[in-house]
Amino acid sequence: MKGLLPGLLGLALCAVAWGAAPVIPPPGVILLDPPRPAPVLRLSDMDGSQRDLARLRGRWVFVHFWASWCGPCREEMPAIQRMTERLADTPLEVVLVNTAESEDDVFSFLGLVAPDLSTLMDSDGAITEQWGPHGLPATFLVDPKGVVRYRALGGRPWDQTPYLDFLRTLAGS
């Protein structure tokens, strides 16, 4: 209990600074203290269409780093697809970033486990390195001002109620 009170107080103070009610994250999702500006994220998908995180300002963004050779990533990807389906009516943006794999490997993998998802390709791993995920999978939640507020390391059941409710609350829907 002794360590819980400062943590909850910190959440409340952050919420006051953001002008919102406190949002308690589900298990494994960590509030960054202090938060940090999101690193640059400008990459192309497998079709050559470029996305730039800076253009998504004004919305919460779920930035997820993954690779098909990563066991927890393989288990988590179907949950992320179900999450995107269940949150389709929210303004939450989902940006997947594959780390240093070939397009053939990524295409084959997504075709089997998450055919409705698209990913950006960080072919040389440079963008991933800038974000510093400390392992894969890693998810960062970027607020509408472009600040990383939350981080989740390792696989999460993103399609389960506590995670969906948390993401809906962030997205304001």
MOGI-V465755 format. One record per pair of residues at least 24 apart in sequence whose C-alpha atoms are under 10 Angstrom apart, sorted by the first residue. I is the first residue (numbers start at 1). J is the second residue. D is the distance in whole Angstrom. If there is no record, write none. Layout:
i->I j->J d->D
i->I j->J d->D
//
This chain:
i->7 j->31 d->10
i->14 j->149 d->10
i->18 j->143 d->10
i->20 j->170 d->10
i->21 j->169 d->10
i->23 j->166 d->7
i->23 j->167 d->10
i->23 j->169 d->7
i->23 j->170 d->8
i->24 j->166 d->8
i->24 j->169 d->10
i->25 j->150 d->8
i->25 j->162 d->8
i->25 j->163 d->8
i->25 j->165 d->10
i->25 j->166 d->6
i->25 j->167 d->9
i->25 j->170 d->10
i->26 j->152 d->10
i->26 j->156 d->10
i->26 j->158 d->10
i->26 j->161 d->10
i->26 j->162 d->6
i->26 j->163 d->6
i->26 j->164 d->9
i->26 j->165 d->9
i->26 j->166 d->7
i->26 j->167 d->10
i->27 j->152 d->9
i->27 j->156 d->9
i->27 j->157 d->10
i->27 j->162 d->9
i->27 j->163 d->9
i->28 j->151 d->8
i->28 j->152 d->6
i->28 j->153 d->7
i->28 j->154 d->8
i->28 j->155 d->9
i->28 j->156 d->7
i->29 j->139 d->9
i->29 j->140 d->9
i->29 j->141 d->9
i->29 j->150 d->6
i->29 j->151 d->6
i->29 j->152 d->5
i->29 j->153 d->8
i->29 j->154 d->10
i->29 j->156 d->9
i->29 j->163 d->9
i->29 j->166 d->10
i->30 j->140 d->9
i->30 j->141 d->10
i->30 j->149 d->8
i->30 j->150 d->5
i->30 j->151 d->5
i->30 j->152 d->6
i->30 j->153 d->9
i->31 j->141 d->9
i->31 j->148 d->9
i->31 j->149 d->6
i->31 j->150 d->5
i->31 j->151 d->7
i->31 j->152 d->9
i->32 j->140 d->10
i->32 j->141 d->10
i->32 j->148 d->8
i->32 j->149 d->5
i->32 j->150 d->5
i->32 j->151 d->7
i->33 j->149 d->8
i->33 j->150 d->9
i->34 j->148 d->9
i->34 j->149 d->8
i->35 j->142 d->10
i->35 j->147 d->7
i->35 j->148 d->6
i->35 j->149 d->5
i->35 j->150 d->8
i->35 j->151 d->10
i->36 j->142 d->9
i->36 j->146 d->9
i->36 j->147 d->6
i->36 j->148 d->5
i->36 j->149 d->7
i->36 j->150 d->10
i->37 j->142 d->9
i->37 j->143 d->10
i->37 j->145 d->9
i->37 j->146 d->6
i->37 j->147 d->4
i->37 j->148 d->6
i->37 j->149 d->9
i->38 j->130 d->10
i->38 j->131 d->8
i->38 j->140 d->9
i->38 j->141 d->9
i->38 j->142 d->7
i->38 j->143 d->9
i->38 j->145 d->9
i->38 j->146 d->6
i->38 j->147 d->5
i->38 j->148 d->5
i->38 j->149 d->9
i->39 j->127 d->8
i->39 j->128 d->10
i->39 j->130 d->7
i->39 j->131 d->6
i->39 j->132 d->10
i->39 j->146 d->9
i->39 j->147 d->9
i->39 j->148 d->9
i->40 j->127 d->7
i->40 j->130 d->8
i->40 j->131 d->8
i->40 j->146 d->10
i->41 j->95 d->10
i->41 j->97 d->9
i->41 j->120 d->10
i->41 j->122 d->10
i->41 j->127 d->7
i->41 j->128 d->9
i->41 j->130 d->9
i->41 j->131 d->9
i->42 j->120 d->9
i->42 j->121 d->10
i->42 j->122 d->9
i->42 j->127 d->8
i->43 j->97 d->9
i->43 j->119 d->10
i->43 j->120 d->6
i->43 j->121 d->6
i->43 j->122 d->7
i->43 j->123 d->9
i->43 j->127 d->8
i->44 j->97 d->10
i->44 j->119 d->8
i->44 j->120 d->5
i->44 j->121 d->6
i->44 j->122 d->8
i->44 j->123 d->10
i->45 j->96 d->9
i->45 j->97 d->9
i->45 j->98 d->9
i->45 j->103 d->9
i->45 j->118 d->7
i->45 j->119 d->6
i->45 j->120 d->4
i->45 j->121 d->6
i->45 j->122 d->9
i->46 j->102 d->10
i->46 j->103 d->7
i->46 j->104 d->9
i->46 j->106 d->9
i->46 j->107 d->8
i->46 j->118 d->8
i->46 j->119 d->7
i->46 j->120 d->7
i->46 j->121 d->7
i->47 j->103 d->10
i->47 j->118 d->9
i->47 j->119 d->10
i->47 j->120 d->9
i->48 j->120 d->9
i->48 j->121 d->9
i->49 j->120 d->9
i->50 j->120 d->8
i->50 j->121 d->10
i->51 j->95 d->9
i->51 j->120 d->8
i->52 j->95 d->10
i->53 j->93 d->10
i->53 j->95 d->9
i->53 j->142 d->9
i->53 j->146 d->8
i->54 j->144 d->10
i->54 j->145 d->9
i->54 j->146 d->7
i->55 j->146 d->10
i->56 j->92 d->10
i->56 j->93 d->8
i->56 j->142 d->10
i->56 j->143 d->10
i->56 j->144 d->8
i->56 j->145 d->9
i->56 j->146 d->8
i->57 j->142 d->9
i->57 j->143 d->8
i->57 j->144 d->5
i->57 j->145 d->6
i->57 j->146 d->6
i->57 j->147 d->10
i->58 j->91 d->10
i->58 j->143 d->8
i->58 j->144 d->4
i->58 j->145 d->6
i->58 j->146 d->8
i->59 j->91 d->7
i->59 j->92 d->6
i->59 j->93 d->7
i->59 j->142 d->8
i->59 j->143 d->7
i->59 j->144 d->4
i->59 j->145 d->8
i->59 j->146 d->9
i->59 j->170 d->9
i->59 j->171 d->7
i->59 j->172 d->9
i->60 j->91 d->7
i->60 j->92 d->5
i->60 j->93 d->6
i->60 j->94 d->9
i->60 j->141 d->7
i->60 j->142 d->6
i->60 j->143 d->5
i->60 j->144 d->5
i->60 j->145 d->9
i->60 j->146 d->8
i->60 j->147 d->10
i->60 j->148 d->10
i->60 j->149 d->10
i->60 j->167 d->9
i->60 j->168 d->10
i->60 j->170 d->7
i->60 j->171 d->6
i->60 j->172 d->9
i->61 j->91 d->9
i->61 j->92 d->6
i->61 j->93 d->5
i->61 j->94 d->6
i->61 j->95 d->7
i->61 j->140 d->8
i->61 j->141 d->6
i->61 j->142 d->5
i->61 j->143 d->7
i->61 j->144 d->8
i->61 j->146 d->9
i->61 j->147 d->10
i->61 j->148 d->9
i->61 j->167 d->10
i->61 j->170 d->10
i->61 j->171 d->9
i->62 j->92 d->7
i->62 j->93 d->6
i->62 j->94 d->5
i->62 j->95 d->6
i->62 j->96 d->8
i->62 j->139 d->7
i->62 j->140 d->6
i->62 j->141 d->5
i->62 j->142 d->7
i->62 j->143 d->9
i->62 j->148 d->10
i->62 j->150 d->10
i->62 j->151 d->10
i->62 j->167 d->9
i->63 j->93 d->8
i->63 j->94 d->6
i->63 j->95 d->5
i->63 j->96 d->6
i->63 j->97 d->7
i->63 j->138 d->8
i->63 j->139 d->6
i->63 j->140 d->5
i->63 j->141 d->6
i->63 j->142 d->7
i->63 j->148 d->10
i->63 j->151 d->9
i->64 j->94 d->8
i->64 j->95 d->6
i->64 j->96 d->5
i->64 j->97 d->6
i->64 j->98 d->8
i->64 j->119 d->9
i->64 j->128 d->10
i->64 j->133 d->10
i->64 j->136 d->9
i->64 j->137 d->7
i->64 j->138 d->6
i->64 j->139 d->4
i->64 j->140 d->6
i->64 j->141 d->9
i->64 j->151 d->10
i->64 j->152 d->9
i->64 j->153 d->10
i->65 j->95 d->9
i->65 j->96 d->6
i->65 j->97 d->5
i->65 j->98 d->6
i->65 j->99 d->7
i->65 j->119 d->9
i->65 j->120 d->9
i->65 j->122 d->9
i->65 j->127 d->10
i->65 j->128 d->7
i->65 j->131 d->9
i->65 j->133 d->8
i->65 j->135 d->9
i->65 j->136 d->7
i->65 j->137 d->6
i->65 j->138 d->5
i->65 j->139 d->6
i->65 j->140 d->9
i->65 j->153 d->10
i->66 j->96 d->7
i->66 j->97 d->6
i->66 j->98 d->5
i->66 j->99 d->6
i->66 j->100 d->9
i->66 j->101 d->10
i->66 j->119 d->9
i->66 j->128 d->9
i->66 j->133 d->10
i->66 j->135 d->9
i->66 j->136 d->6
i->66 j->137 d->5
i->66 j->138 d->7
i->66 j->139 d->9
i->66 j->154 d->10
i->66 j->155 d->10
i->67 j->97 d->8
i->67 j->98 d->5
i->67 j->99 d->6
i->67 j->100 d->8
i->67 j->101 d->7
i->67 j->105 d->9
i->67 j->106 d->8
i->67 j->109 d->9
i->67 j->136 d->7
i->67 j->137 d->8
i->68 j->98 d->8
i->68 j->99 d->9
i->68 j->101 d->8
i->68 j->105 d->7
i->68 j->106 d->7
i->68 j->107 d->10
i->68 j->108 d->9
i->68 j->109 d->6
i->68 j->110 d->9
i->68 j->137 d->10
i->69 j->101 d->9
i->69 j->105 d->9
i->69 j->106 d->10
i->69 j->109 d->9
i->69 j->136 d->10
i->70 j->135 d->10
i->70 j->136 d->7
i->70 j->137 d->8
i->71 j->136 d->9
i->71 j->137 d->9
i->71 j->155 d->9
i->72 j->136 d->8
i->72 j->137 d->7
i->72 j->154 d->7
i->72 j->155 d->5
i->72 j->156 d->9
i->73 j->136 d->7
i->73 j->137 d->5
i->73 j->138 d->9
i->73 j->154 d->8
i->73 j->155 d->6
i->73 j->156 d->9
i->74 j->109 d->9
i->74 j->110 d->9
i->74 j->113 d->8
i->74 j->114 d->10
i->74 j->137 d->9
i->74 j->155 d->9
i->75 j->113 d->9
i->75 j->155 d->7
i->75 j->156 d->9
i->75 j->157 d->9
i->76 j->113 d->10
i->76 j->137 d->8
i->76 j->154 d->9
i->76 j->155 d->6
i->76 j->156 d->6
i->76 j->157 d->7
i->76 j->158 d->8
i->76 j->159 d->9
i->77 j->109 d->10
i->77 j->110 d->8
i->77 j->113 d->7
i->77 j->114 d->6
i->77 j->117 d->9
i->77 j->137 d->10
i->77 j->155 d->9
i->77 j->156 d->10
i->77 j->157 d->9
i->77 j->158 d->9
i->78 j->110 d->9
i->78 j->112 d->10
i->78 j->113 d->6
i->78 j->114 d->6
i->78 j->115 d->9
i->78 j->116 d->10
i->78 j->117 d->10
i->78 j->157 d->9
i->78 j->158 d->9
i->78 j->159 d->9
i->79 j->113 d->10
i->79 j->114 d->9
i->79 j->155 d->10
i->79 j->156 d->8
i->79 j->157 d->6
i->79 j->158 d->6
i->79 j->159 d->5
i->79 j->160 d->8
i->80 j->114 d->8
i->80 j->117 d->9
i->80 j->155 d->10
i->80 j->156 d->9
i->80 j->157 d->8
i->80 j->158 d->6
i->80 j->159 d->7
i->81 j->113 d->9
i->81 j->114 d->6
i->81 j->115 d->8
i->81 j->116 d->7
i->81 j->117 d->6
i->81 j->118 d->10
i->81 j->158 d->9
i->81 j->159 d->8
i->82 j->114 d->9
i->82 j->116 d->10
i->82 j->157 d->10
i->82 j->158 d->8
i->82 j->159 d->6
i->82 j->160 d->9
i->83 j->157 d->9
i->83 j->158 d->6
i->83 j->159 d->4
i->83 j->160 d->8
i->83 j->161 d->10
i->83 j->163 d->9
i->83 j->164 d->7
i->83 j->167 d->10
i->84 j->116 d->9
i->84 j->117 d->9
i->84 j->158 d->9
i->84 j->159 d->8
i->84 j->164 d->10
i->85 j->116 d->9
i->85 j->159 d->9
i->86 j->159 d->8
i->86 j->160 d->10
i->86 j->164 d->8
i->86 j->168 d->10
i->87 j->159 d->9
i->87 j->164 d->8
i->87 j->165 d->10
i->87 j->167 d->8
i->87 j->168 d->7
i->87 j->171 d->10
i->87 j->173 d->9
i->89 j->168 d->10
i->89 j->173 d->8
i->90 j->167 d->9
i->90 j->168 d->7
i->90 j->169 d->10
i->90 j->170 d->10
i->90 j->171 d->7
i->90 j->172 d->8
i->90 j->173 d->6
i->91 j->168 d->9
i->91 j->170 d->10
i->91 j->171 d->6
i->91 j->172 d->8
i->91 j->173 d->8
i->92 j->141 d->10
i->92 j->144 d->10
i->92 j->167 d->8
i->92 j->168 d->8
i->92 j->170 d->8
i->92 j->171 d->5
i->92 j->172 d->9
i->92 j->173 d->9
i->93 j->141 d->10
i->93 j->142 d->10
i->93 j->171 d->9
i->94 j->118 d->10
i->94 j->119 d->10
i->94 j->141 d->10
i->95 j->119 d->7
i->95 j->120 d->7
i->95 j->139 d->10
i->95 j->140 d->10
i->96 j->120 d->6
i->96 j->121 d->9
i->96 j->139 d->9
i->97 j->121 d->6
i->97 j->122 d->6
i->97 j->123 d->10
i->97 j->125 d->10
i->97 j->127 d->9
i->97 j->128 d->8
i->97 j->138 d->10
i->97 j->139 d->10
i->98 j->122 d->6
i->98 j->123 d->8
i->98 j->125 d->9
i->98 j->128 d->9
i->98 j->137 d->10
i->99 j->123 d->6
i->99 j->124 d->7
i->99 j->125 d->5
i->99 j->126 d->9
i->99 j->127 d->9
i->99 j->128 d->7
i->99 j->129 d->9
i->99 j->136 d->9
i->99 j->137 d->10
i->100 j->124 d->5
i->100 j->125 d->5
i->100 j->126 d->9
i->100 j->127 d->10
i->100 j->128 d->9
i->101 j->125 d->9
i->141 j->167 d->9
i->141 j->170 d->9
i->142 j->170 d->10
i->143 j->170 d->8
i->143 j->171 d->9
i->144 j->170 d->10
i->144 j->171 d->9
//
